Amino acid sequence: MNQHRAAFAQALPFPLSAAEGSVARLATPLAILLLAILFLILPALRAHAAMNIQEVKSQKGINAWLVEDHTVPIITIRFVFDGGTTQDPVGKEGLIHLMTALFDEGAGDLDSEAFQVKLDDAGAEMSFDAQRDGIHGSMRMLSDQQDAAFDLLRLAINRPRFDQEPVDRIRAQLLSGIIANERDPEAIAQRKWLRAIYGTHPYSRPDEGTKVSLAGITPADLGAFHKAIFARDGLHVAVVGDIDATRLSEKLDQLFGDLHEKQTLSPVADVAAKLGQQVEVNYELPQTSLQLAFPGVGRSEPDFFAALLMNDILGGSPFTSRLWEEVREKRGLAYGVGSYLTGYEHSHELLVTTATRSDRVVETLSIVHQVVKQMAQQGPTEAELEASKKHLIGAYAINNLDSSSSIASTLVELQLDNLGIDHIERRAALIDQVTLEEVKAAAKKLLSADPSIMVIGPPLAGKG
């Protein structure tokens, strides 16, 4: 699900004035280009809106969701094993991060170089990623090369080698990153922030580990954790592309059928972020970064869509949100500002992020507090709610269904959240039925708390 990330608006390469107004005010070449793009994506969006999601079950009991698309000769598979970096043993933090970097560094009878050559010959793209609550894997391949590609993925999943040479090489790369982060204000602040809000919970630990913990990880450790986590009961799979259900059923057994049935995972407790703190990381920078954490809401909770709509109005929608209007438009305090709901398995927060000139940080923080307080006390208007409903319904296909990779990712996330194979069909109705009173209640519930605040920049004393 969505993790800590900067607001979309902060990455815009142009000033707001260039994005406002009707197409008639745009330069003619740009207008033509935008219209051409619109006409190109509309057929794809209509097709995705009507896509058929099949549930495929293999002979060995492997389940997957499949969207067939034979218009292009490409197959995309995405899968997740429950667990993630929360499973790193104390003292060996970074183990799973290191492990996921090694799956294309040799498997079966193929050493690192031979595996890479085979992967190139098959024309396939394979990746693994360690996240807090799961290990994510994917492959994108040409359908006429699927036998070779799937066989390489099978080897990586079932028989990774963890040879000493690639282990040492990848470990050295990760250590270089850790050493570089020791001088990076953002990285330093993130570590301090996680410790402050999560305490001793596994979420507070650095996913990449530390210099000491990485040094103590052996190939035997990697092999043991691979066997513990790569098992069928913690597996979630989605496939999109040029393959039918019968063929996929065979491939599922090939890829996952020989894994152990049950994972061996350490229990991870739910945790509420510790609020009411101010975390400062002082650097003499011309721009100060701000982050505020409020309580969040779980994906399965009944008021999730009310909270989602409230957040969209508060700061989730670039250009139209209240935070954007008050911080950026009226006062020019920041290039971008936004809010978003984080979704972890064991903790949920609503985060507000922005960055401003260091001599105006107190003013900016005051405006953010005012906007949040007004939303908590009064909630949105009926007009804001209706506009937000249209935005969240209309933007879903563009944000989640615009490519085979994004469709596969979305289907896996729906599985992780236990939302059901028909959720995409039901989603618009679930949003439409949310009432203004429900959104106001969500605003009061989430935004009335005293937030934790992170400040990265010069000391606040004497500013404003």
C-alpha positions as CSV (number, residue, x, y, z in Angstrom):
1,M,0.0,0.0,0.0
2,N,0.9,3.7,0.0
3,Q,4.1,4.3,1.9
4,H,5.8,7.5,3.2
5,R,6.3,9.6,0.1
6,A,6.4,13.3,-0.9
7,A,3.3,14.9,-2.2
8,F,2.8,14.8,-5.9
9,A,2.7,18.5,-6.2
10,Q,6.2,19.0,-4.9
11,A,7.6,17.2,-8.0
12,L,5.9,19.4,-10.5
13,P,8.4,20.8,-13.0
14,F,6.4,24.0,-13.7
15,P,4.7,26.8,-11.7
16,L,1.1,26.5,-10.9
17,S,0.1,29.2,-13.4
18,A,1.2,27.0,-16.3
19,A,-1.2,24.2,-15.2
20,E,-4.3,26.4,-14.7
21,G,-7.0,27.5,-17.1
22,S,-8.7,26.0,-20.1
23,V,-7.1,24.3,-23.0
24,A,-7.9,27.4,-25.0
25,R,-5.3,29.3,-23.1
26,L,-2.6,26.8,-23.8
27,A,-0.1,27.1,-26.6
28,T,-1.5,25.4,-29.6
29,P,1.2,22.7,-29.9
30,L,0.8,21.8,-26.3
31,A,-3.0,21.7,-26.5
32,I,-2.8,19.4,-29.5
33,L,-0.4,17.1,-27.6
34,L,-2.6,17.0,-24.6
35,L,-5.7,16.2,-26.6
36,A,-3.8,13.5,-28.5
37,I,-2.8,11.9,-25.2
38,L,-6.4,12.0,-24.0
39,F,-7.7,10.3,-27.1
40,L,-5.0,7.6,-26.8
41,I,-5.7,6.8,-23.2
42,L,-9.5,6.9,-23.2
43,P,-9.9,3.5,-25.1
44,A,-7.5,1.9,-22.7
45,L,-9.3,3.3,-19.7
46,R,-12.7,2.1,-21.0
47,A,-11.2,-1.4,-21.6
48,H,-9.7,-1.5,-18.1
49,A,-13.0,-0.4,-16.5
50,A,-14.7,-3.4,-18.1
51,M,-11.9,-5.8,-17.6
52,N,-12.7,-9.4,-16.5
53,I,-10.8,-10.6,-13.5
54,Q,-10.6,-14.4,-13.3
55,E,-9.7,-16.4,-10.2
56,V,-7.4,-19.2,-11.2
57,K,-6.6,-22.2,-9.0
58,S,-3.9,-24.6,-9.9
59,Q,-3.9,-28.4,-9.3
60,K,-1.6,-27.8,-6.2
61,G,-3.9,-25.2,-4.8
62,I,-2.1,-22.0,-5.8
63,N,-4.6,-19.1,-6.3
64,A,-4.1,-16.2,-8.6
65,W,-6.1,-13.4,-10.2
66,L,-5.8,-13.1,-13.9
67,V,-6.7,-10.4,-16.4
68,E,-6.2,-11.8,-20.0
69,D,-5.1,-9.2,-22.5
70,H,-4.0,-10.6,-25.9
71,T,-3.6,-7.3,-27.6
72,V,0.2,-7.2,-27.0
73,P,2.5,-10.2,-26.5
74,I,3.5,-9.4,-22.9
75,I,2.8,-11.2,-19.6
76,T,3.2,-9.4,-16.2
77,I,3.2,-11.4,-13.0
78,R,3.4,-9.8,-9.5
79,F,3.3,-11.7,-6.2
80,V,3.8,-11.0,-2.5
81,F,4.9,-13.3,0.3
82,D,3.7,-12.1,3.8
83,G,6.4,-11.2,6.2
84,G,8.7,-8.4,5.1
85,T,11.4,-6.6,7.0
86,T,9.5,-6.9,10.2
87,Q,10.8,-10.5,10.2
88,D,14.5,-9.4,10.4
89,P,16.0,-10.9,13.6
90,V,17.2,-8.5,16.2
91,G,20.8,-7.9,15.5
92,K,20.5,-8.9,11.9
93,E,18.4,-6.0,10.5
94,G,18.7,-5.7,6.8
95,L,18.7,-9.5,6.2
96,I,15.6,-9.6,4.1
97,H,16.6,-6.4,2.2
98,L,19.9,-8.1,1.4
99,M,18.1,-11.4,0.4
100,T,15.8,-9.7,-2.1
101,A,18.8,-8.1,-3.8
102,L,20.3,-11.5,-4.5
103,F,17.5,-13.4,-6.3
104,D,19.0,-12.6,-9.7
105,E,22.5,-13.3,-8.5
106,G,22.4,-17.0,-9.2
107,A,19.9,-19.8,-8.7
108,G,19.9,-23.6,-9.3
109,D,22.8,-24.6,-11.4
110,L,23.4,-21.1,-12.7
111,D,25.9,-18.8,-11.0
112,S,25.4,-15.0,-11.0
113,E,26.9,-14.3,-14.4
114,A,25.1,-17.3,-16.1
115,F,21.8,-16.3,-14.6
116,Q,22.1,-12.8,-15.8
117,V,22.9,-13.9,-19.3
118,K,19.9,-16.3,-19.4
119,L,17.7,-13.5,-18.1
120,D,18.9,-11.2,-20.9
121,D,18.5,-13.9,-23.5
122,A,14.9,-14.4,-22.4
123,G,14.2,-10.7,-22.7
124,A,12.6,-10.7,-19.2
125,E,12.6,-8.1,-16.4
126,M,12.7,-9.6,-12.9
127,S,12.7,-7.7,-9.6
128,F,12.2,-8.3,-5.9
129,D,11.6,-5.7,-3.2
130,A,11.6,-6.0,0.6
131,Q,8.8,-3.9,2.2
132,R,7.7,-3.7,5.8
133,D,4.9,-6.3,5.6
134,G,5.9,-8.4,2.6
135,I,8.4,-9.5,0.0
136,H,7.3,-8.3,-3.4
137,G,8.4,-10.0,-6.6
138,S,7.6,-9.4,-10.3
139,M,8.5,-10.4,-13.8
140,R,7.6,-8.9,-17.2
141,M,8.2,-11.1,-20.2
142,L,7.4,-11.6,-23.9
143,S,4.7,-14.3,-24.2
144,D,6.7,-16.2,-26.8
145,Q,9.6,-16.4,-24.4
146,Q,7.5,-17.3,-21.4
147,D,8.9,-20.8,-20.9
148,A,12.4,-19.6,-20.5
149,A,11.4,-16.6,-18.4
150,F,9.1,-18.6,-16.1
151,D,11.8,-21.2,-15.6
152,L,14.3,-18.5,-14.5
153,L,11.7,-17.1,-12.1
154,R,11.1,-20.6,-10.8
155,L,14.8,-21.1,-10.0
156,A,14.9,-17.7,-8.3
157,I,11.9,-18.5,-6.1
158,N,12.8,-22.0,-5.2
159,R,16.5,-22.4,-5.5
160,P,18.4,-19.1,-4.9
161,R,22.1,-19.8,-4.4
162,F,23.3,-17.0,-2.0
163,D,26.9,-17.7,-3.1
164,Q,29.5,-15.9,-1.0
165,E,30.9,-13.7,-3.7
166,P,27.6,-12.0,-4.7
167,V,26.6,-11.8,-1.0
168,D,29.7,-9.9,-0.3
169,R,29.4,-7.7,-3.3
170,I,25.8,-6.8,-2.7
171,R,26.5,-6.3,1.0
172,A,29.2,-3.8,0.1
173,Q,26.8,-1.9,-2.1
174,L,24.3,-1.7,0.7
175,L,26.9,-0.6,3.2
176,S,27.9,2.2,0.8
177,G,24.4,3.4,0.9
178,I,24.2,3.3,4.6
179,I,27.4,5.2,5.0
180,A,26.2,7.8,2.5
181,N,22.9,8.2,4.5
182,E,24.9,9.0,7.6
183,R,25.5,12.4,6.0
184,D,22.0,12.9,4.5
185,P,19.7,15.1,6.6
186,E,16.6,13.4,5.2
187,A,17.8,9.9,6.0
188,I,19.0,10.9,9.4
189,A,15.6,12.5,10.1
190,Q,13.7,9.5,8.9
191,R,15.5,7.2,11.2
192,K,15.0,9.6,14.2
193,W,11.3,10.0,13.2
194,L,10.6,6.2,13.0
195,R,12.2,5.7,16.4
196,A,10.2,8.5,17.9
197,I,6.7,7.4,16.7
198,Y,7.2,3.6,16.7
199,G,9.5,3.1,19.7
200,T,10.9,-0.4,19.8
201,H,8.4,-1.8,17.3
202,P,9.9,-3.5,14.2
203,Y,8.6,-0.6,12.1
204,S,11.2,1.7,13.8
205,R,14.1,-0.3,12.4
206,P,15.9,0.7,9.2
207,D,14.9,-1.7,6.4
208,E,18.4,-1.7,5.0
209,G,19.9,-2.6,8.4
210,T,23.1,-1.1,9.9
211,K,26.8,-1.4,9.3
212,V,27.0,-3.8,12.2
213,S,23.9,-5.9,11.5
214,L,24.8,-6.4,7.8
215,A,28.3,-7.5,8.6
216,G,26.9,-10.4,10.7
217,I,24.6,-11.9,8.0
218,T,25.8,-15.2,6.5
219,P,24.6,-17.1,3.4
220,A,23.2,-19.7,5.9
221,D,21.0,-17.0,7.5
222,L,19.7,-16.0,4.0
223,G,18.9,-19.6,3.1
224,A,17.1,-20.2,6.4
225,F,14.9,-17.1,6.1
226,H,14.1,-17.9,2.4
227,K,12.7,-21.3,3.5
228,A,10.8,-19.7,6.4
229,I,9.1,-17.0,4.3
230,F,8.7,-18.4,0.8
231,A,5.8,-20.7,1.5
232,R,2.4,-21.1,-0.1
233,D,0.1,-20.0,2.7
234,G,1.5,-16.5,2.6
235,L,1.4,-16.0,-1.2
236,H,-0.6,-13.6,-3.2
237,V,-0.4,-13.6,-7.0
238,A,-1.8,-11.5,-9.9
239,V,-1.1,-11.9,-13.6
240,V,-2.0,-9.7,-16.5
241,G,-1.4,-10.2,-20.2
242,D,-1.1,-12.7,-23.1
243,I,-1.9,-15.9,-21.2
244,D,-5.0,-17.9,-20.5
245,A,-6.3,-19.5,-17.3
246,T,-5.3,-23.1,-18.3
247,R,-1.7,-22.1,-19.2
248,L,-1.4,-20.0,-16.1
249,S,-2.6,-22.8,-13.9
250,E,0.3,-24.9,-15.1
251,K,2.8,-22.0,-14.6
252,L,1.6,-21.4,-11.0
253,D,2.4,-25.0,-10.1
254,Q,5.8,-24.7,-11.8
255,L,6.6,-21.5,-9.9
256,F,5.2,-22.1,-6.5
257,G,4.0,-25.7,-6.2
258,D,7.2,-27.1,-4.7
259,L,7.4,-24.5,-1.9
260,H,6.6,-25.5,1.7
261,E,2.9,-25.2,2.6
262,K,3.3,-23.0,5.8
263,Q,5.3,-20.0,6.5
264,T,7.3,-19.6,9.8
265,L,6.8,-16.0,10.8
266,S,7.4,-14.2,14.1
267,P,4.3,-12.4,15.4
268,V,4.2,-8.7,14.9
269,A,2.0,-6.5,17.1
270,D,-0.2,-3.7,16.0
271,V,1.2,-0.3,17.0
272,A,-0.3,3.2,17.2
273,A,2.1,6.0,16.4
274,K,3.2,8.1,19.4
275,L,1.8,11.5,18.8
276,G,2.4,14.9,20.4
277,Q,6.1,14.9,19.8
278,Q,8.3,17.4,17.9
279,V,11.3,15.8,16.2
280,E,13.9,18.3,15.0
281,V,16.9,17.5,12.8
282,N,18.9,20.7,12.6
283,Y,20.8,21.6,9.5
284,E,21.6,25.0,8.1
285,L,19.5,24.6,5.0
286,P,17.7,27.3,2.9
287,Q,14.5,25.2,2.9
288,T,12.9,23.4,5.8
289,S,10.9,20.2,5.4
290,L,7.9,19.6,7.6
291,Q,5.9,16.4,8.3
292,L,3.0,16.0,10.6
293,A,1.5,12.7,11.7
294,F,-2.1,12.2,12.8
295,P,-4.0,9.0,13.5
296,G,-4.9,7.0,10.4
297,V,-7.5,4.4,9.5
298,G,-7.2,0.8,8.5
299,R,-8.3,-0.3,5.0
300,S,-10.9,-2.7,6.4
301,E,-12.4,-0.2,8.8
302,P,-16.0,1.0,8.0
303,D,-15.0,4.6,7.9
304,F,-12.1,4.2,5.5
305,F,-13.8,5.8,2.5
306,A,-15.1,8.7,4.6
307,A,-11.5,9.2,5.7
308,L,-10.2,8.9,2.1
309,L,-12.6,11.6,1.0
310,M,-11.8,13.9,3.9
311,N,-8.1,13.5,3.2
312,D,-8.6,14.2,-0.5
313,I,-10.3,17.5,0.4
314,L,-7.7,18.3,3.1
315,G,-4.5,17.8,1.0
316,G,-4.8,14.6,-1.1
317,S,-5.7,16.3,-4.3
318,P,-3.1,18.5,-5.9
319,F,-4.3,22.0,-7.1
320,T,-7.7,21.8,-5.4
321,S,-7.2,20.8,-1.8
322,R,-7.5,23.2,1.2
323,L,-3.9,22.9,2.1
324,W,-2.8,23.7,-1.4
325,E,-5.1,26.7,-1.5
326,E,-4.0,28.2,1.8
327,V,-0.3,27.3,1.8
328,R,0.6,27.6,-1.9
329,E,-2.0,29.6,-3.7
330,K,-2.9,32.4,-1.2
331,R,0.5,32.8,0.5
332,G,3.1,31.2,-1.7
333,L,4.7,29.6,1.3
334,A,5.6,26.3,-0.4
335,Y,6.0,24.8,-3.9
336,G,3.9,21.9,-2.9
337,V,1.9,20.6,0.1
338,G,-0.2,17.5,0.6
339,S,-1.6,14.9,2.9
340,Y,-2.1,11.2,2.5
341,L,-3.1,8.1,4.4
342,T,-0.4,5.5,5.0
343,G,-1.5,1.8,4.9
344,Y,0.7,-0.7,6.8
345,E,-0.6,-3.9,8.2
346,H,0.0,-3.0,11.8
347,S,-0.2,0.8,11.9
348,H,-2.0,3.6,10.1
349,E,-1.3,7.3,10.0
350,L,-2.4,10.4,8.1
351,L,0.6,12.5,7.1
352,V,0.9,16.1,6.0
353,T,4.1,17.1,4.2
354,T,5.5,20.3,2.8
355,A,8.7,22.2,2.5
356,T,9.2,26.0,2.8
357,R,11.8,28.7,3.1
358,S,13.5,28.3,6.4
359,D,12.7,31.9,7.4
360,R,8.9,31.2,7.0
361,V,8.6,27.8,8.6
362,V,6.8,29.0,11.7
363,E,4.2,30.8,9.6
364,T,3.8,27.8,7.3
365,L,3.3,25.4,10.3
366,S,0.8,27.8,11.8
367,I,-1.3,27.9,8.5
368,V,-1.2,24.1,8.3
369,H,-2.5,23.8,11.9
370,Q,-5.3,26.3,11.1
371,V,-6.4,24.3,8.1
372,V,-6.3,21.0,9.9
373,K,-8.2,22.5,12.9
374,Q,-10.9,24.0,10.7
375,M,-11.4,20.6,9.0
376,A,-11.5,18.8,12.3
377,Q,-14.1,21.2,13.8
378,Q,-16.3,21.9,10.8
379,G,-15.5,19.2,8.2
380,P,-15.9,19.8,4.4
381,T,-18.8,21.4,2.6
382,E,-21.3,19.5,0.5
383,A,-19.8,20.9,-2.7
384,E,-16.3,19.8,-1.7
385,L,-17.5,16.3,-0.9
386,E,-19.3,16.0,-4.3
387,A,-16.2,17.2,-6.1
388,S,-14.0,14.8,-4.2
389,K,-16.2,11.9,-5.0
390,K,-16.0,12.6,-8.7
391,H,-12.2,13.0,-8.4
392,L,-11.6,9.7,-6.5
393,I,-13.9,7.7,-8.8
394,G,-12.7,9.3,-12.0
395,A,-8.9,9.1,-11.3
396,Y,-8.9,5.5,-10.2
397,A,-8.4,4.0,-13.6
398,I,-5.6,6.5,-14.5
399,N,-3.8,5.9,-11.2
400,N,-4.3,2.2,-10.9
401,L,-5.2,0.6,-14.2
402,D,-3.1,2.4,-16.8
403,S,-0.7,-0.4,-17.6
404,S,-0.4,-4.2,-17.2
405,S,2.1,-3.6,-14.3
406,S,-0.2,-1.2,-12.5
407,I,-3.2,-3.5,-12.9
408,A,-1.2,-6.5,-11.5
409,S,0.0,-4.3,-8.6
410,T,-3.5,-3.2,-7.9
411,L,-4.9,-6.8,-7.9
412,V,-2.2,-7.9,-5.5
413,E,-3.0,-5.0,-3.2
414,L,-6.7,-5.9,-3.2
415,Q,-5.8,-9.4,-2.2
416,L,-3.6,-8.2,0.6
417,D,-6.4,-6.1,1.9
418,N,-9.0,-8.9,1.6
419,L,-11.3,-6.7,-0.5
420,G,-12.6,-9.3,-2.9
421,I,-12.3,-9.9,-6.6
422,D,-15.2,-7.6,-7.3
423,H,-14.0,-4.6,-5.4
424,I,-13.2,-2.5,-8.5
425,E,-16.8,-2.9,-9.6
426,R,-18.1,-2.0,-6.2
427,R,-15.7,0.9,-5.4
428,A,-17.6,3.7,-7.1
429,A,-20.8,2.8,-5.2
430,L,-19.0,2.6,-1.9
431,I,-17.6,6.1,-2.4
432,D,-21.0,7.5,-3.6
433,Q,-22.8,6.3,-0.6
434,V,-20.6,8.1,1.9
435,T,-22.5,11.0,3.6
436,L,-21.3,14.4,4.6
437,E,-21.9,13.6,8.3
438,E,-19.7,10.5,7.9
439,V,-16.9,12.6,6.5
440,K,-17.2,15.2,9.2
441,A,-17.0,12.4,11.8
442,A,-13.8,11.0,10.2
443,A,-12.3,14.5,10.2
444,K,-13.0,15.0,13.9
445,K,-11.8,11.5,14.7
446,L,-8.4,11.8,12.8
447,L,-7.5,15.5,13.0
448,S,-8.5,16.4,16.6
449,A,-5.3,14.8,18.0
450,D,-2.1,16.6,18.8
451,P,0.2,15.5,15.9
452,S,3.8,14.5,16.0
453,I,5.9,17.0,13.9
454,M,9.2,16.5,12.1
455,V,11.3,19.5,11.2
456,I,14.4,19.2,9.0
457,G,16.3,22.5,8.8
458,P,17.7,25.3,11.0
459,P,16.5,25.4,14.6
460,L,13.1,26.9,15.0
461,A,13.9,29.2,17.9
462,G,13.7,32.9,16.9
463,K,12.0,32.2,13.5
464,G,8.8,33.7,12.3
